[in-house]
Amino acid sequence: MDLGPHAAFIWASYGAFVLILALLVGWIWLDGRRQARALADADRRGGRRRSSGAAEGSP
Amino acid sequence: MQTLTQRLANPTRFMAFSGAILPWMAVASALLIAYAMYLVFFVAPPDYQQGETVKIMYIHVPSAWLALGGYAIIALSSFGLLVFRHPLADVSAKAAAPIGAAFTLAALITGALWGKPMWGTYWVWDARLTSVLMLFFLYLGLIALRSSLEDEALASKLTAVLALVGVSILPIIKFSVDWWNTLHQPSTGFTSSVDASMRAPLLISAAGFLLLFIALHLKAMQNEIMRRRVKAMRVAEVERGDRLMSAGAE
Protein backbone atom coordinates (compact mmCIF):
# COMPACT_ATOMS: atom_id res chain seq x y z
CA MET A 1 0.00 0.00 0.00
CA ASP A 2 1.57 3.25 -1.15
CA LEU A 3 0.49 6.17 1.00
CA GLY A 4 2.63 8.71 -0.80
CA PRO A 5 5.24 11.11 0.52
CA HIS A 6 3.32 11.82 3.75
CA ALA A 7 2.88 8.18 4.78
CA ALA A 8 4.71 8.78 8.07
CA PHE A 9 2.09 11.35 9.14
CA ILE A 10 -0.77 9.01 8.23
CA TRP A 11 0.71 6.06 10.13
CA ALA A 12 1.61 8.28 13.09
CA SER A 13 -2.00 9.54 13.21
CA TYR A 14 -3.48 6.06 13.15
CA GLY A 15 -0.87 4.83 15.62
CA ALA A 16 -1.62 7.60 18.11
CA PHE A 17 -5.34 7.10 17.64
CA VAL A 18 -5.16 3.34 18.22
CA LEU A 19 -2.90 3.86 21.25
CA ILE A 20 -5.29 6.38 22.86
CA LEU A 21 -8.32 4.14 22.24
CA ALA A 22 -6.46 1.02 23.44
CA LEU A 23 -5.48 2.75 26.69
CA LEU A 24 -9.04 4.01 27.17
CA VAL A 25 -10.66 0.61 26.48
CA GLY A 26 -8.06 -1.18 28.62
CA TRP A 27 -8.51 1.22 31.53
CA ILE A 28 -12.32 0.94 31.48
CA TRP A 29 -12.18 -2.86 31.14
CA LEU A 30 -9.67 -3.25 33.98
CA ASP A 31 -11.67 -0.86 36.16
CA GLY A 32 -14.76 -3.00 35.47
CA ARG A 33 -12.95 -6.14 36.62
CA ARG A 34 -11.64 -4.37 39.71
CA GLN A 35 -15.08 -3.05 40.67
CA ALA A 36 -16.76 -6.41 40.00
CA ARG A 37 -14.20 -8.12 42.26
CA ALA A 38 -14.65 -5.52 45.00
CA LEU A 39 -18.44 -5.91 44.79
CA ALA A 40 -18.18 -9.70 44.96
CA ASP A 41 -15.88 -9.39 48.02
CA ALA A 42 -18.31 -7.02 49.73
CA ASP A 43 -21.20 -9.37 48.94
CA ARG A 44 -19.26 -12.35 50.33
CA ARG A 45 -18.67 -10.46 53.57
CA GLY A 46 -22.44 -10.14 53.80
CA GLY A 47 -22.40 -6.42 53.19
CA ARG A 48 -25.69 -4.62 52.89
CA ARG A 49 -26.21 -1.12 51.71
CA ARG A 50 -27.97 1.26 54.08
CA SER A 51 -30.60 1.70 51.37
CA SER A 52 -30.99 -2.00 50.55
CA GLY A 53 -34.26 -2.33 52.39
CA ALA A 54 -35.79 0.96 51.33
CA ALA A 55 -34.81 1.48 47.72
CA GLU A 56 -33.52 -1.60 46.03
CA GLY A 57 -31.97 0.12 43.05
CA SER A 58 -30.11 3.08 44.46
CA PRO A 59 -26.54 3.39 43.17
CA MET B 1 -46.59 5.51 31.57
CA GLN B 2 -42.87 5.67 32.32
CA THR B 3 -40.42 6.82 29.68
CA LEU B 4 -37.30 4.78 28.93
CA THR B 5 -35.21 7.30 30.89
CA GLN B 6 -37.49 6.97 33.91
CA ARG B 7 -37.43 3.18 33.74
CA LEU B 8 -33.63 3.18 33.47
CA ALA B 9 -33.38 5.58 36.40
CA ASN B 10 -33.26 2.48 38.56
CA PRO B 11 -29.56 1.47 38.56
CA THR B 12 -30.36 -2.23 38.98
CA ARG B 13 -32.56 -2.09 35.88
CA PHE B 14 -29.90 -0.05 34.09
CA MET B 15 -27.25 -2.67 34.91
CA ALA B 16 -29.43 -5.42 33.46
CA PHE B 17 -30.35 -3.42 30.36
CA SER B 18 -26.81 -2.20 29.63
CA GLY B 19 -25.38 -5.66 30.33
CA ALA B 20 -27.70 -7.11 27.71
CA ILE B 21 -26.96 -4.59 24.94
CA LEU B 22 -23.25 -3.97 25.61
CA PRO B 23 -21.87 -7.09 23.85
CA TRP B 24 -24.01 -6.43 20.76
CA MET B 25 -22.95 -2.82 20.68
CA ALA B 26 -19.27 -3.77 21.01
CA VAL B 27 -19.54 -6.30 18.18
CA ALA B 28 -21.46 -3.88 15.93
CA SER B 29 -18.89 -1.19 16.66
CA ALA B 30 -15.95 -3.50 15.83
CA LEU B 31 -17.59 -4.63 12.57
CA LEU B 32 -18.39 -1.08 11.47
CA ILE B 33 -14.89 0.18 12.30
CA ALA B 34 -13.29 -2.80 10.51
CA TYR B 35 -15.47 -2.17 7.42
CA ALA B 36 -14.69 1.55 7.54
CA MET B 37 -10.95 0.86 7.72
CA TYR B 38 -11.23 -1.51 4.75
CA LEU B 39 -12.96 1.27 2.77
CA VAL B 40 -10.41 3.86 3.93
CA PHE B 41 -7.30 1.91 3.02
CA PHE B 42 -8.46 -0.11 0.00
CA VAL B 43 -11.41 1.68 -1.63
CA ALA B 44 -11.54 5.43 -0.88
CA PRO B 45 -9.60 7.49 -3.43
CA PRO B 46 -6.90 10.04 -2.55
CA ASP B 47 -8.02 13.65 -2.45
CA TYR B 48 -7.20 15.69 -5.54
CA GLN B 49 -5.38 18.30 -3.41
CA GLN B 50 -4.36 16.52 -0.21
CA GLY B 51 -3.49 13.16 -1.73
CA GLU B 52 -3.43 10.24 0.71
CA THR B 53 -3.25 12.46 3.80
CA VAL B 54 -7.02 12.72 3.52
CA LYS B 55 -7.04 9.28 5.20
CA ILE B 56 -6.43 11.10 8.48
CA MET B 57 -9.87 12.70 8.05
CA TYR B 58 -11.58 9.35 8.71
CA ILE B 59 -10.35 9.30 12.29
CA HIS B 60 -9.88 13.01 12.92
CA VAL B 61 -13.43 14.11 12.07
CA PRO B 62 -15.24 11.36 14.08
CA SER B 63 -12.91 12.12 17.01
CA ALA B 64 -13.80 15.81 16.83
CA TRP B 65 -17.53 15.04 16.60
CA LEU B 66 -17.32 12.72 19.60
CA ALA B 67 -15.25 15.26 21.54
CA LEU B 68 -18.19 17.67 21.21
CA GLY B 69 -20.77 14.91 21.68
CA GLY B 70 -19.09 13.74 24.88
CA TYR B 71 -19.29 17.20 26.35
CA ALA B 72 -22.94 17.51 25.27
CA ILE B 73 -23.65 14.27 27.21
CA ILE B 74 -21.93 15.72 30.28
CA ALA B 75 -23.90 18.96 29.99
CA LEU B 76 -27.23 17.14 29.56
CA SER B 77 -26.43 14.81 32.45
CA SER B 78 -25.44 17.76 34.63
CA PHE B 79 -28.72 19.45 33.79
CA GLY B 80 -30.50 16.20 34.68
CA LEU B 81 -28.69 16.10 38.01
CA LEU B 82 -29.26 19.71 39.02
CA VAL B 83 -32.85 20.06 37.78
CA PHE B 84 -34.42 16.59 37.92
CA ARG B 85 -32.07 14.87 40.42
CA HIS B 86 -32.01 11.87 38.10
CA PRO B 87 -30.19 9.09 40.00
CA LEU B 88 -28.03 8.13 37.04
CA ALA B 89 -27.31 11.65 35.76
CA ASP B 90 -24.18 12.12 37.84
CA VAL B 91 -23.00 8.60 37.03
CA SER B 92 -23.38 9.41 33.33
CA ALA B 93 -21.57 12.76 33.61
CA LYS B 94 -18.67 11.24 35.53
CA ALA B 95 -18.35 8.28 33.16
CA ALA B 96 -18.40 10.43 29.99
CA ALA B 97 -15.59 12.80 31.03
CA PRO B 98 -12.51 10.60 30.46
CA ILE B 99 -13.99 9.17 27.26
CA GLY B 100 -14.69 12.64 25.87
CA ALA B 101 -11.23 13.79 26.94
CA ALA B 102 -9.64 10.84 25.11
CA PHE B 103 -11.49 11.61 21.87
CA THR B 104 -10.58 15.31 22.21
CA LEU B 105 -6.93 14.39 22.64
CA ALA B 106 -7.21 12.10 19.59
CA ALA B 107 -8.74 14.96 17.56
CA LEU B 108 -5.92 17.32 18.61
CA ILE B 109 -3.11 14.86 17.84
CA THR B 110 -4.51 13.62 14.53
CA GLY B 111 -5.27 17.22 13.57
CA ALA B 112 -1.70 18.29 14.29
CA LEU B 113 -0.33 15.37 12.28
CA TRP B 114 -2.67 16.28 9.41
CA GLY B 115 -1.77 19.95 9.69
CA LYS B 116 1.98 19.53 9.31
CA PRO B 117 1.98 18.16 5.75
CA MET B 118 -1.01 20.29 4.65
CA TRP B 119 -0.41 23.63 6.40
CA GLY B 120 3.30 23.34 7.05
CA THR B 121 2.82 23.46 10.82
CA TYR B 122 1.58 21.18 13.58
CA TRP B 123 -0.16 24.00 15.42
CA VAL B 124 -1.48 27.52 14.99
CA TRP B 125 -3.36 29.52 17.59
CA ASP B 126 -6.43 29.93 15.41
CA ALA B 127 -9.95 29.95 16.82
CA ARG B 128 -10.85 26.33 16.00
CA LEU B 129 -7.67 24.73 17.31
CA THR B 130 -7.51 26.92 20.38
CA SER B 131 -11.16 26.35 21.31
CA VAL B 132 -10.74 22.55 20.99
CA LEU B 133 -7.65 22.78 23.22
CA MET B 134 -9.81 24.70 25.72
CA LEU B 135 -12.38 21.90 25.52
CA PHE B 136 -9.64 19.40 26.39
CA PHE B 137 -8.60 21.50 29.41
CA LEU B 138 -12.26 21.79 30.40
CA TYR B 139 -12.54 17.99 30.41
CA LEU B 140 -9.38 17.78 32.54
CA GLY B 141 -10.78 20.47 34.84
CA LEU B 142 -14.01 18.50 35.36
CA ILE B 143 -12.07 15.33 36.17
CA ALA B 144 -9.67 17.17 38.50
CA LEU B 145 -12.43 19.08 40.31
CA ARG B 146 -14.39 15.91 40.98
CA SER B 147 -11.41 13.96 42.24
CA SER B 148 -10.19 16.82 44.44
CA LEU B 149 -13.32 16.79 46.63
CA GLU B 150 -13.97 13.99 49.12
CA ASP B 151 -17.65 14.79 49.55
CA GLU B 152 -19.18 13.06 46.50
CA ALA B 153 -22.49 14.92 46.63
CA LEU B 154 -20.72 18.27 46.70
CA ALA B 155 -18.30 17.17 43.97
CA SER B 156 -21.23 16.13 41.77
CA LYS B 157 -22.98 19.47 42.12
CA LEU B 158 -19.88 21.62 41.63
CA THR B 159 -18.81 19.57 38.62
CA ALA B 160 -22.31 19.86 37.15
CA VAL B 161 -22.28 23.65 37.55
CA LEU B 162 -18.84 23.90 35.92
CA ALA B 163 -20.00 21.60 33.10
CA LEU B 164 -23.04 23.80 32.42
CA VAL B 165 -20.96 26.99 32.49
CA GLY B 166 -18.48 25.38 30.12
CA VAL B 167 -21.11 24.32 27.61
CA SER B 168 -20.68 27.70 25.92
CA ILE B 169 -17.49 26.26 24.39
CA LEU B 170 -19.58 24.00 22.09
CA PRO B 171 -21.08 26.74 19.83
CA ILE B 172 -17.74 28.55 19.90
CA ILE B 173 -15.98 25.44 18.54
CA LYS B 174 -18.75 24.72 16.05
CA PHE B 175 -18.96 28.22 14.60
CA SER B 176 -15.34 29.33 15.12
CA VAL B 177 -14.55 28.58 11.49
CA ASP B 178 -17.42 30.86 10.38
CA TRP B 179 -16.98 33.65 12.93
CA TRP B 180 -13.23 34.08 12.59
CA ASN B 181 -10.61 33.77 9.91
CA THR B 182 -9.07 30.38 10.63
CA LEU B 183 -6.47 28.22 9.00
CA HIS B 184 -8.74 25.29 9.78
CA GLN B 185 -11.14 24.55 6.94
CA PRO B 186 -14.94 24.93 7.38
CA SER B 187 -16.85 22.13 9.13
CA THR B 188 -17.17 18.80 7.37
CA GLY B 189 -20.92 18.28 7.39
CA PHE B 190 -23.31 15.98 5.63
CA THR B 191 -24.06 18.66 3.04
CA SER B 192 -20.46 19.81 2.53
CA SER B 193 -18.35 19.36 -0.52
CA VAL B 194 -16.90 16.00 0.59
CA ASP B 195 -17.26 13.66 -2.38
CA ALA B 196 -19.60 10.68 -1.95
CA SER B 197 -16.65 8.26 -2.38
CA MET B 198 -15.14 9.75 0.77
CA ARG B 199 -18.32 10.66 2.60
CA ALA B 200 -19.51 7.03 2.86
CA PRO B 201 -16.35 5.75 4.62
CA LEU B 202 -16.38 8.86 6.81
CA LEU B 203 -19.96 8.28 7.94
CA ILE B 204 -19.40 4.54 8.47
CA SER B 205 -16.27 5.30 10.49
CA ALA B 206 -18.20 7.90 12.52
CA ALA B 207 -21.03 5.41 13.16
CA GLY B 208 -18.52 2.77 14.32
CA PHE B 209 -16.77 5.14 16.71
CA LEU B 210 -20.11 6.49 17.94
CA LEU B 211 -21.15 2.94 18.88
CA LEU B 212 -17.75 2.45 20.55
CA PHE B 213 -18.26 5.67 22.51
CA ILE B 214 -21.72 4.56 23.66
CA ALA B 215 -20.43 1.08 24.60
CA LEU B 216 -17.55 2.59 26.60
CA HIS B 217 -19.91 5.05 28.25
CA LEU B 218 -22.31 2.29 29.29
CA LYS B 219 -19.43 0.17 30.61
CA ALA B 220 -17.94 3.11 32.52
CA MET B 221 -21.39 3.82 34.00
CA GLN B 222 -21.65 0.20 35.11
CA ASN B 223 -18.21 0.51 36.75
CA GLU B 224 -19.24 3.67 38.56
CA ILE B 225 -22.49 2.10 39.82
CA MET B 226 -20.52 -0.88 41.15
CA ARG B 227 -17.98 1.46 42.77
CA ARG B 228 -20.78 3.37 44.54
CA ARG B 229 -22.40 0.13 45.68
CA VAL B 230 -19.13 -1.10 47.16
CA LYS B 231 -18.65 2.24 48.89
CA ALA B 232 -22.20 2.17 50.28
CA MET B 233 -21.70 -1.39 51.53
CA ARG B 234 -18.44 -0.46 53.24
CA VAL B 235 -20.05 2.54 54.93
CA ALA B 236 -22.93 0.34 56.10
CA GLU B 237 -20.43 -2.23 57.36
CA VAL B 238 -18.55 0.40 59.38
CA GLU B 239 -21.82 1.78 60.79
CA ARG B 240 -22.90 -1.74 61.78
CA GLY B 241 -19.56 -2.25 63.53
CA ASP B 242 -19.94 1.09 65.35
CA ARG B 243 -23.47 0.14 66.51
CA LEU B 244 -22.28 -3.26 67.77
CA MET B 245 -19.40 -1.63 69.64
CA SER B 246 -21.62 0.96 71.29
CA ALA B 247 -24.20 -1.77 72.18
CA GLY B 248 -21.40 -3.84 73.73
CA ALA B 249 -20.16 -0.86 75.75
CA GLU B 250 -23.60 -0.24 77.29
HADDOCK unambig.tbl for C-alpha pairs under 7 A between the chains (distance, minus, plus):
assign (segid A and resid 3 and name CA) (segid B and resid 52 and name CA) 5.66 0.50 0.50
assign (segid A and resid 4 and name CA) (segid B and resid 52 and name CA) 6.42 0.50 0.50
assign (segid A and resid 6 and name CA) (segid B and resid 53 and name CA) 6.60 0.50 0.50
assign (segid A and resid 6 and name CA) (segid B and resid 117 and name CA) 6.78 0.50 0.50
assign (segid A and resid 9 and name CA) (segid B and resid 113 and name CA) 5.64 0.50 0.50
assign (segid A and resid 9 and name CA) (segid B and resid 114 and name CA) 6.86 0.50 0.50
assign (segid A and resid 10 and name CA) (segid B and resid 53 and name CA) 6.14 0.50 0.50
assign (segid A and resid 10 and name CA) (segid B and resid 55 and name CA) 6.97 0.50 0.50
assign (segid A and resid 10 and name CA) (segid B and resid 56 and name CA) 6.05 0.50 0.50
assign (segid A and resid 13 and name CA) (segid B and resid 56 and name CA) 6.67 0.50 0.50
assign (segid A and resid 13 and name CA) (segid B and resid 110 and name CA) 4.96 0.50 0.50
assign (segid A and resid 13 and name CA) (segid B and resid 113 and name CA) 6.13 0.50 0.50
assign (segid A and resid 17 and name CA) (segid B and resid 106 and name CA) 5.69 0.50 0.50
assign (segid A and resid 20 and name CA) (segid B and resid 102 and name CA) 6.63 0.50 0.50
assign (segid A and resid 20 and name CA) (segid B and resid 106 and name CA) 6.86 0.50 0.50
assign (segid A and resid 28 and name CA) (segid B and resid 220 and name CA) 6.11 0.50 0.50
assign (segid A and resid 31 and name CA) (segid B and resid 223 and name CA) 6.71 0.50 0.50
assign (segid A and resid 32 and name CA) (segid B and resid 223 and name CA) 5.08 0.50 0.50
assign (segid A and resid 35 and name CA) (segid B and resid 223 and name CA) 6.16 0.50 0.50
assign (segid A and resid 35 and name CA) (segid B and resid 226 and name CA) 5.87 0.50 0.50
assign (segid A and resid 35 and name CA) (segid B and resid 227 and name CA) 5.76 0.50 0.50
assign (segid A and resid 36 and name CA) (segid B and resid 226 and name CA) 6.79 0.50 0.50
assign (segid A and resid 38 and name CA) (segid B and resid 230 and name CA) 6.65 0.50 0.50
assign (segid A and resid 39 and name CA) (segid B and resid 226 and name CA) 6.54 0.50 0.50
assign (segid A and resid 39 and name CA) (segid B and resid 230 and name CA) 5.40 0.50 0.50
assign (segid A and resid 42 and name CA) (segid B and resid 230 and name CA) 6.51 0.50 0.50
assign (segid A and resid 42 and name CA) (segid B and resid 233 and name CA) 6.82 0.50 0.50
assign (segid A and resid 47 and name CA) (segid B and resid 233 and name CA) 5.34 0.50 0.50
assign (segid A and resid 47 and name CA) (segid B and resid 237 and name CA) 6.23 0.50 0.50
assign (segid A and resid 48 and name CA) (segid B and resid 233 and name CA) 5.30 0.50 0.50
assign (segid A and resid 48 and name CA) (segid B and resid 236 and name CA) 6.52 0.50 0.50
assign (segid A and resid 49 and name CA) (segid B and resid 232 and name CA) 5.38 0.50 0.50
assign (segid A and resid 49 and name CA) (segid B and resid 233 and name CA) 4.52 0.50 0.50
assign (segid A and resid 49 and name CA) (segid B and resid 236 and name CA) 5.67 0.50 0.50
assign (segid A and resid 50 and name CA) (segid B and resid 232 and name CA) 6.96 0.50 0.50
assign (segid A and resid 50 and name CA) (segid B and resid 236 and name CA) 5.50 0.50 0.50
assign (segid A and resid 57 and name CA) (segid B and resid 10 and name CA) 5.23 0.50 0.50
assign (segid A and resid 57 and name CA) (segid B and resid 11 and name CA) 5.27 0.50 0.50
assign (segid A and resid 57 and name CA) (segid B and resid 12 and name CA) 4.97 0.50 0.50
assign (segid A and resid 58 and name CA) (segid B and resid 10 and name CA) 6.71 0.50 0.50
assign (segid A and resid 58 and name CA) (segid B and resid 11 and name CA) 6.13 0.50 0.50
assign (segid A and resid 59 and name CA) (segid B and resid 11 and name CA) 5.83 0.50 0.50
assign (segid A and resid 59 and name CA) (segid B and resid 225 and name CA) 5.42 0.50 0.50
assign (segid A and resid 59 and name CA) (segid B and resid 228 and name CA) 5.92 0.50 0.50
assign (segid A and resid 59 and name CA) (segid B and resid 229 and name CA) 5.84 0.50 0.50
